[in-house]
């Protein structure tokens, strides 16, 4: 897939991230990787600028990578050393934000000052931004806050904005209203940003993420490898409270107590699953899966369960629909609920009783489950082709 010369950007497209790597988990991280590979496949000079920190779980005071530029899986990556930070101050402010405690204006600024930051990256942006299309993501890190300031009129913000406590901080307002252009992952994310901030005059576009439609898995291979005998719900992603995984495991265990379903819940991804003490053996934590194992798991699941309240897109939903499987999402998350409605590819719940109704419905009516999955696949084929998204991004830039 090569873009016509007339719409191919003449300047390099540089994604600015706090960290970058082929094996790093996270929605923004995957989005950055996928866009880099898709753009380069289309003949666009796509690159990455990141700190020398390895990932979100690493010590942000340490440079795990050497500074400088090298090519990683075909993508040129330039890394910059991190600044020293007071992690104790940052962690306390972050705990207050996560618990929705009020914080002072000075703490709002300290949050970004003590976040992951690279003054060397900022200096490089001040010197080079006019020769680049710099795209910053995600919004709630120092590399983005200070990077947008350094790039000035040449930057584009791809925020991956959620309805979370960080979004209401004054520095975040300043960042959004300073950014010359914005790229959103979904229409609900764009609406939310325009409700919070004064963005009406700025160029904006909703893009989202593409999927490689030809990639499919083998359900039987997954079952044999992991010893899975019963039908199963599947969760893929970080297994922590921010993704509402404790609620999912609790609801599933209550469901097993209330209904004699032959069904397992399989959890895969980073972190350790928050399993209830003495909980059912029908809830299994598979740890991290390879890309092929993930494809195989999606191919064989009854449905993908995504209970998160705070998403800007939900790439894993697109992956489930690519496999022709339905999804179960949280009705309180506008983004995933609207995606479900647009695609006709799943069902949603608000409480345990609706969760039970949805799961029993899919388990008891396999034809309906297959129909929902097929509708999701058709929507992905229509809306999530990389060649379409890459063209729209380049025309926007």
C-alpha positions in Angstrom: 0.0 0.0 0.0 1.8 3.1 -1.2 0.2 6.6 -0.9 0.1 8.8 -3.9 3.0 11.3 -3.9 0.7 14.3 -3.7 -0.7 13.4 -0.2 2.5 11.8 1.2 3.9 14.2 3.9 7.2 15.7 2.8 8.4 16.0 6.5 8.9 13.0 8.8 6.0 12.1 11.0 7.4 11.7 14.5 5.4 10.2 17.3 6.6 11.5 20.7 6.0 9.0 23.5 7.3 8.6 27.1 8.6 5.1 26.1 8.5 2.9 23.1 9.1 -0.8 22.3 7.6 -3.7 20.3 6.7 -5.7 23.4 5.4 -2.9 25.7 1.7 -3.3 26.6 -0.8 -0.5 26.7 -3.4 1.0 24.3 -1.4 4.2 23.5 1.8 2.2 23.1 0.1 -0.2 20.6 -1.6 2.6 18.8 1.8 4.3 18.3 3.4 1.1 17.0 0.6 0.3 14.7 0.5 3.8 13.1 4.3 3.7 12.6 4.3 0.4 10.8 1.2 1.3 8.7 2.7 4.7 7.7 6.0 3.2 6.8 4.3 0.5 4.7 2.6 3.3 2.8 5.9 5.0 2.1 5.7 7.6 4.8 8.8 8.5 6.9 7.4 7.6 10.3 9.6 7.7 13.4 9.5 7.8 17.2 11.0 10.1 19.8 11.0 8.7 23.3 12.9 8.8 26.6 15.4 6.2 27.6 13.0 4.7 30.1 11.8 1.2 29.2 8.1 1.3 30.1 5.5 2.5 32.6 6.5 -0.1 35.2 10.2 0.9 35.1 12.0 3.4 37.3 11.4 6.8 35.6 14.6 8.1 37.2 16.7 5.6 35.3 17.8 5.4 31.6 17.3 1.7 30.7 18.1 2.4 27.1 21.1 4.2 25.7 20.4 7.7 24.2 20.6 8.1 20.5 18.9 6.8 17.3 18.6 3.3 16.1 16.1 1.2 14.1 13.8 -1.1 16.0 11.6 -3.5 13.9 12.0 -1.2 10.9 11.1 2.0 12.8 13.8 4.7 13.5 13.7 5.5 17.3 15.5 8.4 18.8 15.8 8.2 22.6 16.6 11.0 25.1 17.7 10.8 28.8 15.2 11.3 31.5 15.3 14.1 34.1 15.7 13.3 37.8 12.4 13.5 39.6 10.9 13.3 43.1 8.9 10.1 42.8 7.6 10.3 46.4 5.9 13.7 45.6 4.6 12.4 42.3 3.2 9.1 43.8 1.4 11.0 46.6 -0.2 13.4 44.2 -1.1 10.5 41.8 -2.7 8.6 44.7 -4.8 11.6 45.5 -5.9 11.9 41.9 -6.7 8.2 41.6 -8.8 8.4 44.8 -10.5 11.6 43.5 -9.2 13.7 46.5 -8.9 17.4 45.8 -5.4 18.7 45.0 -4.0 22.2 44.9 -3.0 24.1 41.8 0.6 23.8 42.8 0.2 20.0 43.1 -1.3 20.0 39.6 1.9 21.5 38.2 4.1 19.3 40.4 2.3 16.3 38.9 3.8 17.1 35.5 7.1 18.4 36.8 7.7 15.2 38.6 6.3 13.0 35.9 8.5 11.4 33.2 10.3 14.2 31.4 13.3 14.8 29.2 14.7 18.3 28.9 17.0 17.0 26.1 13.9 15.8 24.2 12.3 19.3 24.7 15.4 21.0 23.4 15.5 18.8 20.3 11.9 19.6 19.7 12.5 23.3 19.9 15.3 23.0 17.4 13.7 20.5 15.0 9.9 20.8 15.3 9.6 23.0 12.2 11.1 20.1 10.1 8.7 17.5 11.5 5.1 16.5 12.0 5.3 15.9 15.8 2.4 13.9 17.2 2.3 13.7 21.0 0.6 10.9 23.0 -0.8 10.1 25.6 -1.8 13.3 27.3 -1.1 12.7 31.0 2.7 12.5 31.0 5.4 15.2 31.3 6.9 14.2 27.9 3.6 15.2 26.3 2.9 18.3 28.4 6.3 19.8 28.0 6.7 18.5 24.5 3.6 20.3 23.2 5.0 23.5 24.7 8.4 22.9 23.0 7.0 22.1 19.6 4.8 25.2 19.5 2.8 25.6 16.3 4.2 22.5 14.8 2.8 19.9 17.3 -0.3 17.7 17.1 -1.9 16.2 20.2 -3.3 12.6 20.1 -4.4 12.6 23.7 -6.1 9.2 24.3 -8.3 11.2 26.7 -10.4 9.4 29.4 -13.1 10.6 31.8 -10.7 10.4 34.7 -9.5 12.8 37.4 -6.4 13.9 35.4 -8.5 15.4 32.7 -9.8 18.2 34.9 -6.4 19.6 35.9 -5.6 23.1 34.8 -2.2 22.1 33.1 -4.2 19.7 31.0 -6.5 22.5 29.9 -3.5 24.6 29.0 -2.0 21.7 27.0 -5.2 21.0 25.0 -5.8 24.7 24.3 -2.1 25.2 23.4 -2.0 22.3 20.9 -2.5 23.5 17.3 -4.2 20.4 16.1 -5.9 17.3 17.7 -6.4 13.7 16.7 -9.1 11.7 18.6 -9.6 8.0 18.7 -13.4 8.1 18.9 -16.3 10.5 18.6 -17.2 10.3 22.3 -13.6 11.2 23.2 -13.8 14.3 20.8 -17.1 15.4 22.4 -15.7 15.0 25.9 -12.6 17.1 25.0 -14.7 19.9 23.4 -17.0 20.0 26.5 -14.0 20.4 28.8 -11.8 22.7 26.8 -12.1 25.6 24.3 -11.2 23.8 21.1 -13.8 24.9 18.6 -11.4 26.8 16.4 -8.7 24.1 16.2 -8.4 21.5 13.4 -9.6 18.2 14.7 -10.1 14.7 13.3 -11.4 11.4 14.6 -9.3 8.5 13.3 -9.1 5.5 15.7 -7.1 2.5 14.9 -6.8 0.0 12.1 -6.5 -3.8 12.2 -4.8 -6.3 9.9 -7.9 -8.1 8.7 -6.1 -11.1 7.3 -4.6 -12.1 10.7 -6.6 -14.9 12.3 -6.0 -17.5 15.0 -6.7 -21.2 15.6 -9.0 -21.9 18.6 -8.1 -25.5 18.9 -4.4 -24.8 19.2 -5.2 -22.4 22.1 -7.4 -25.0 23.9 -4.7 -27.7 23.6 -1.8 -25.4 24.7 -3.6 -24.1 27.8 -5.8 -27.1 28.7 -9.1 -25.2 28.1 -12.1 -27.6 28.0 -15.1 -25.4 28.6 -16.4 -22.4 26.7 -14.9 -19.2 28.0 -15.2 -15.5 28.4 -11.9 -13.7 27.6 -10.4 -10.6 29.1 -7.2 -9.1 27.5 -5.3 -6.2 29.1 -4.0 -4.8 32.3 -5.5 -6.7 35.2 -6.0 -3.9 37.7 -8.7 -1.7 39.2 -8.2 1.1 36.6 -9.6 -1.4 34.0 -12.4 -2.6 36.4 -11.1 -6.2 36.4 -11.9 -6.8 40.1 -15.6 -6.1 39.2 -15.4 -8.5 36.3 -14.1 -11.4 38.4 -16.6 -10.7 41.2 -19.5 -10.6 38.8 -18.4 -13.8 37.2 -18.0 -15.7 40.5 -21.5 -14.5 41.5 -22.8 -15.7 38.2 -21.4 -19.2 38.8 -23.1 -19.3 42.2 -26.4 -18.2 40.7 -26.4 -20.2 37.5 -25.0 -23.7 36.6 -23.1 -22.5 33.5 -20.4 -24.5 31.8 -18.2 -21.5 31.4 -14.7 -20.2 32.4 -13.3 -16.7 32.6 -9.8 -16.4 31.3 -7.7 -13.3 32.0 -4.5 -12.5 30.0 -2.2 -9.5 30.1 0.3 -7.8 32.4 0.0 -7.6 36.2 -1.4 -10.3 38.4 -5.2 -10.8 38.4 -7.1 -9.7 41.5 -8.6 -13.1 42.2 -10.8 -13.4 45.2 -9.4 -15.5 48.1 -10.9 -18.9 47.8 -12.4 -17.9 44.5 -13.5 -20.3 41.8 -11.0 -22.3 39.8 -13.1 -21.4 36.8 -11.3 -18.0 36.8 -7.8 -18.4 35.4 -5.0 -15.9 35.0 -2.9 -16.9 32.0 -0.3 -14.2 32.4 1.1 -12.6 29.3 0.3 -14.2 26.0 2.3 -14.1 22.7 0.6 -12.3 19.8 -0.3 -15.7 18.3 -1.7 -17.0 21.5 -3.9 -13.9 21.8 -5.2 -14.4 18.3 -5.9 -18.0 19.0 -7.7 -17.1 22.3 -9.9 -14.6 20.6 -10.8 -17.0 17.9 -12.2 -19.5 20.4 -13.9 -17.3 23.0 -17.6 -17.1 23.6 -17.1 -13.3 23.9 -14.5 -10.8 24.9 -15.3 -9.0 28.2 -14.1 -5.4 28.5 -15.5 -3.9 31.8 -13.4 -0.7 31.8 -15.1 2.6 32.5 -12.4 4.8 30.9 -11.3 4.2 27.3 -10.6 6.5 24.4 -10.9 3.7 21.9 -10.6 0.0 22.9 -8.3 -1.6 20.4 -9.0 -5.0 21.8 -12.7 -4.7 20.7 -11.5 -4.3 17.1 -9.3 -7.4 17.5 -12.3 -9.4 18.8 -14.5 -8.4 15.9 -11.7 -9.2 13.5 -12.0 -12.8 14.9 -15.7 -12.6 14.4 -16.5 -12.7 18.2 -18.9 -10.5 20.1 -17.9 -8.3 23.0 -19.4 -7.4 26.4 -18.7 -3.9 27.6 -19.6 -1.5 30.4 -22.7 0.6 29.7 -21.1 3.4 31.7 -18.2 3.8 29.2 -19.5 6.0 26.4 -16.6 5.0 24.1 -17.0 1.2 24.1 -20.8 1.4 24.3 -21.0 3.6 21.2 -18.5 1.4 19.4 -20.7 -1.6 20.2 -23.8 0.2 18.9 -22.1 1.4 15.7 -20.7 -2.1 14.9 -23.7 -4.0 16.2 -21.0 -6.3 17.6 -21.9 -6.8 21.3 -23.9 -6.2 24.4 -23.4 -4.1 27.5 -24.3 -4.1 31.2 -24.7 -1.7 34.1 -24.9 -4.0 37.1 -24.6 -7.7 38.0 -28.1 -8.6 36.9 -27.5 -7.2 33.5 -24.1 -8.9 33.3 -25.8 -12.2 34.2 -28.5 -11.6 31.5 -25.9 -10.8 28.8 -23.7 -13.8 29.6 -26.6 -16.2 29.8 -28.0 -14.9 26.6 -24.7 -15.3 24.6 -24.1 -18.8 26.2 -27.6 -20.0 25.5 -28.0 -18.5 22.0 -24.8 -19.3 20.1 -26.4 -18.3 16.8 -27.0 -14.8 18.2 -23.4 -14.6 19.5 -22.1 -15.6 16.0 -24.4 -13.0 14.4 -23.1 -10.2 16.7 -19.5 -11.3 16.0 -20.1 -11.3 12.2 -21.6 -7.8 12.4 -18.5 -6.6 14.3 -16.3 -8.2 11.6 -18.2 -6.4 8.8 -17.9 -3.1 10.6 -14.2 -3.5 11.1 -13.8 -4.4 7.4 -15.6 -1.3 6.5 -14.2 1.3 9.0 -10.8 0.0 10.2 -8.7 -0.6 7.1 -5.2 0.8 7.6 -5.0 2.2 4.1 -8.1 4.4 4.7 -6.9 5.7 8.1 -3.3 6.4 6.9 -4.7 8.4 4.0 -6.9 10.4 6.2 -4.1 11.1 8.7 -1.7 12.3 5.9 -4.4 14.5 4.4 -5.0 16.0 7.8 -1.3 16.7 8.4 
